[in-house]
Amino acid sequence: MKVLITGGAGFIGSHVVRLFVEKYPNYHIFNLDLLTYAGNLENLKDIESKPNYTFIKGDINNEIFINQLFETYKFDAVIHLAAESHVDRSIKDPLAFVKTNVIGTITLLNAFKNTWKNNFENKQFYHISTDEVYGTLGQTGLFTETTAYNPNSPYSASKASSDHFVRAYGETYGMPYIITNCSNNYGQNQFPEKLIPLFINNIINNKSLPVYGDGNYTRDWLYVKDHAVAIDLVFHKGKNHETYNIGGFNEWKNIDLVKLLCQQMDEKLNREKGSSETLITYVKDRPGHDLRYAIDATKINKELGWKPSVTFEEGLNKTIDWYLENEDWLQNVTSGDYQLYYQKQYTN
């Protein structure tokens, strides 16, 4: 089986690529990534020489390139992770999110459809999305697979649109598809613009920890390795034209998460208890900030047997340890030096 994984050098994608390459030696995994600021091939050094792995640098918005790629390799399946994913960036530049998340997805859908025409037996288009498409929750309730879409940011609107296009291609052209909507991921190899790696890096360097508003925004957190396992299960056992929500059953208010992070960092850095909390700074809230996300992951648990393997405290502890043990990686990412790896490794 030839499997194309888009965005496979990114945070979640690199964990999925590694799992599939190592677990399924009879599959050939093609990793397609544009290597923007969040794509880092250093994440995949350990598998780059595997015989069932091929890296391809390219843009999912380039229709001619994507069509040629599908014509050459005739991928049996696509696991679509490539996306612009940072809400703050989407507020500053919505069009970039429309181009990648909407147009890029349609380009892939067209190439997949045209490659296999009406012969979709044993084929799969697996689209990874976000819980943010559902909008915001009050103090109670959970997002289910049937919750109506109500996106509130340019990022979530672009992902909601791409979800609708995937379903529309399934209904209109009979294409096989599965969609999963996940909660906030955390773990190893995450680019330090997201909350947890940003704050780990800031605490190491005694920089301020900017918390939006009053810090009472609530998110459900999912350990990235648990997410990769869930993607594996859905890909192999999920039902065609179904949606599965993947969440950690793990709600935290931002300020409580930050304080737990500060506590663990103080212990690991042998700093005085409470010293990292003095770095917390409350900043002006961002526009359209959703109050609370929380996913009901009952369906994937009951139908496929998936559940998180770690508590948040355990996962956060593993995450902090990884960043402290890989400060060279963190330094390369924050300085931009990691972008030289592709040139060194793949350019003659």
GIBELJO-V744216 format. One record per backbone hydrogen bond with DSSP energy under -1.0 kcal/mol. NH is the residue of the N-H (numbers start at 1). CO is the residue of the C=O. Records with the same first field share a line. If there is no record, write none. Layout:
# GIBELJO-V744216
NH: CO + CO
This chain:
# GIBELJO-V744216
3: 28
4: 77
5: 30
6: 79
7: 32
10: 7
14: 10
16: 12
17: 13
18: 14
19: 15
20: 16
21: 17
22: 18
23: 19
24: 20
27: 24
28: 1
29: 52
30: 3
31: 54
32: 5
33: 56
39: 36
40: 9
43: 40
44: 41
45: 42
47: 44
50: 47
53: 50
54: 29
56: 31
58: 33
62: 59
63: 61
66: 62
67: 63
68: 64
69: 65
70: 66
71: 67
72: 68
73: 69
74: 70
76: 2
77: 2
78: 124
79: 4
80: 126
81: 6
90: 86
91: 87
92: 88
93: 89
98: 94
99: 95
100: 96
101: 97
102: 98
103: 98
104: 99
106: 102
107: 103
108: 104
109: 105
110: 106
111: 107
112: 108
113: 109
114: 110
115: 111
116: 112
117: 113
119: 116
120: 118
123: 120
124: 76
126: 78
127: 178
128: 80
129: 180
131: 182
134: 131
135: 132
137: 292
143: 294
147: 144
150: 133
157: 153
158: 154
159: 155
160: 156
161: 157
162: 158
163: 159
164: 160
165: 161
166: 162
167: 163
168: 164
169: 165
170: 166
171: 167
172: 168
173: 169
175: 169
178: 125
179: 242
180: 127
181: 244
182: 129
183: 246
184: 220
186: 222
193: 191
194: 191
198: 194
199: 195
200: 196
201: 197
202: 198
203: 199
204: 200
205: 201
206: 203
207: 202
209: 279
211: 281
213: 283
215: 212
218: 291
219: 252
221: 250
222: 184
224: 186
227: 223
228: 224
229: 225
230: 226
231: 227
232: 228
233: 229
234: 230
235: 231
236: 232
237: 233
238: 234
241: 177
242: 239
244: 179
246: 181
252: 219
254: 217
255: 215
257: 253
258: 254
259: 255
260: 256
261: 257
262: 258
263: 259
264: 260
265: 261
266: 262
267: 263
268: 264
269: 265
271: 266
275: 272
279: 276
280: 277
281: 209
283: 211
293: 218
296: 143
301: 297
302: 298
303: 299
304: 300
305: 301
306: 300
315: 311
316: 312
317: 313
318: 314
319: 315
320: 316
321: 317
322: 318
323: 319
324: 320
325: 321
330: 326
331: 327
332: 328
333: 329
334: 330
335: 331
336: 332
338: 332
339: 336
340: 337
341: 338
344: 340
345: 341
346: 342
347: 343
